[in-house]
Structures are given as structure tokens and as C-alpha cells.
Amino acid sequence: MIVTVEITSRHNPRIQEVRKLKRRKHRLARRLFLLEGVRSVEEAVDAGARVCEVLVTPHLFRCPRGKSLYERLVARGARVVGVTDEVLASVSDTETPQGIVAVVDIPDQELYLGGNPLVIVADGISDPGNLGTLVRSAAAFGFAGVVLSGGTVDVYNPKCVRATMGSVFRIPIKELASVVDAISFLKGYGLSVVAADARAEIPCHAYDFTSPSAILVGNEARGLSCEALELCDARVQVPMPGSAESLNVGAAAAVLMYEMVRQREEAKGRLLQVGETL
């Protein structure tokens, strides 16, 4: 199996349009983004995402997974275009493309805040890897959604998308203009908004997260603004008895989300024990 190479020039108008999606303003304007690699495109297909167009090279067909993915894409009606390695490299964000780059719709998932939700808010995070880790962790821990505010890096940045490992398709992501807007939005739905602050006196395990709650994490270097801290209902810190001064925001967010879920699972266990004695 091999695809016919239709585009051989990186200056082809269609390729130039695809290349524009490497820039945030074009992604936002067209509600599209780029996915690279077999695994990333598989995750999009598995999640039911709309794959609009796919650029592939003969390299894709060197492995069974690549062949299978090609067949799935064709069966779903995606437009698959054969290109040269040079053309694919011009739209790729990685040094060693795996023979496939897809143009995909930005997911349109509604953030549901009924019941007893847990939410994480990212304010001003600048590293795509950190944000991707945060989104992946939120999906893994069953959070209701992720809220982005205050100049946080674009979650559909290629590096960030890769770091989410497909979770960008599995959890609602809402973007708001500022951290003030984010806090106001969440409080409007009855959530307590708790700031992650290394200077806080309350350790995260001592705060009660069993009611509707959102944890707010800030920029890697600056942390959260004084205004954001004042608007929050409480501040907590991750205890660090070791010698390191701090955790990166992706790791800290994962610890905090785990603690929030742990408390709820523990509370469920207590309720079950009470029910069994009645």
C-alpha cells in the first residue's frame, strides 16, 4: 500500500494555508489545529474528532499502525493528500516527522459544572509542556474541565498538544480573558476557588476539597498575582520536606489534583462504612 504523491512543493498554496496553523491567531480564527505523528492522530480518531485533512508521506506505510491509520482515515472520509518528506517537514513542528500531519477541528466541549465538580485553572502558564501535563493530569483524575486565563500559552500549540497525549480531546477546556473573569465565572457556579501558593500556611491535605472546588495555579516564575490571591477563597501549598525549593507547575498541579480526588475517595469510603453499619 502506498499513497500517490500529489504535492511536491512547499510553496504550494494548500501547504501555505496549512502552515499558517502553526500560528495561534490562525488557529483561533479558523478553529483548526495541527496534529503530528501516528499516535496523536490515532487518539484524535479514537476520540471522534473531526479530521479535516491529512498530509502523508510514503514513510507512513513502513509500519502496520501507519497502514491501519490510513485506512481508518479514508473510511471516515478525511481528505488524505500525499506529499514529499520536504513538504511535510515544512509544516511539521518535530525534527523527525512520522509521515503524517493532520488538520483537526478544535474540540467544542461544553464545561458542565453541575453536581460536585472539580476544576483546575491555569493562569499565565508559559511552557507548553507544563500546560500539556496539566491537561493530561486533569483528564486522568476525572476533573470536570480545565479553565485557561491570563495569557496562558495556547493549548493547541503543537508542543502542548503532544504533551496532553490525546487528553485535549477528552476534557472540556474553557478559555477566559483574565484570571479575574475565571474566578468570577467559577464562583458564579458555586465553586470554591483555592490558590496554589508556595507561601501559604495551609498544606493541601488540610483543606477540605469535598465540595465543588477549583484549584488555581500560576505562572512558572511569577506565580499568581496579588489580585488573584485576594479573590480566592483560600490558599494552600504542597508540603515539600525535601531539599528542593519548588516543583514545576505541571508536577505541583498533578499533586494537588491527586489530593483533591483522594479526599473524595476517602469520603466515599467513610460513607460506605457508615451505610454498612446501619
Secondary structure, DSSP 8 states (H G I E B T S, - for coil): ----EEE--TT-HHHHHHHHTTSHHHHHHHTEEEEESHHHHHHHHHTT--EEEEEE-GGGGGSHHHHHHHHHHHHTT-EEEEE-HHHHHHH-SSSS--SEEEEEE---------SS-EEEEEES---HHHHHHHHHHHHHTT-SEEEEETT---TTSHHHHHHHTTGGGTS-EEE-S-HHHHHHHHHHTT-EEEEE-TT-SEEGGGS--SSSEEEEE-BTTTBS-HHHHHHSSEEEE----SS-S---HHHHHHHHHHHHHHHHHHHHHHHHHHHHH-
